[in-house]
Amino acid sequence: MRCPFCKAKDSKVIDSRSSDDDMSIRRRRECMECGRRFTTYEEVEQVPLMVIKNDGRRVAFDSSKILNGLIRSCDKRNIPMDEIMKLSRDIERSIRNSADREITTNKIGELVMDKLRDFDEVAYIRFASVYRKFADITMFRDELEQLLNRSMGK
C-alpha cells in the first residue's frame, strides 16, 4: 500500500479489525519510509446485482431504496435508527447471498415484507399497504387477519 504522505511503496500493518457493519476490514498502517500512520479499508469486491423492474427494465441494485422504504414504514414508531439500518443490511445480505445476479422487484418486496413481519407488525402493515397497493379496506382487513392468525399460531 502506497503511503499517502511520502508515496513510498512499503508500509506495515499495525492493527486490523472489522468495521461496525462487518462488511469491511479497517487496517492501521505505518509507512516504513516516513513513519507516519494512515488507515485503509478492505472490502469484498461485489459482483453487480441487477434488479428486474415490473416493466422488464433492468437497473443496478440500490440498497438505499430498501432503507428508505423501511424508514417510511417505521415512521413515528419507537424504533432506533440503528435497528432499522441493521434490518436493511440483513435484507441486502440475503439478496446478495443468493446465487442469482438478477432479482425481481417482487422478490425484493416479498423479502422485505417477510423480515418486517417479525420486526414490527405496524411497519409491516404500512409497507404491505403500499407494496401490495391496497385498493380498499377489504384488502387491508384481509392482510390484518392473516397477520393476526399468524401471531395466534393458527
Secondary structure, DSSP 8 states (H G I E B T S, - for coil): ---TTT--S-EEEEEEEE-TTSSEEEEEEEETTT--EEEEEEE------EEE-TTS-EEE--HHHHHHHHHHHTTTSS--HHHHHHHHHHHHHHHHHSS-SEEEHHHHHHHHHHHHHHH-HHHHHHHHHHHTT--SHHHHHHHHHHHHHHHTT-
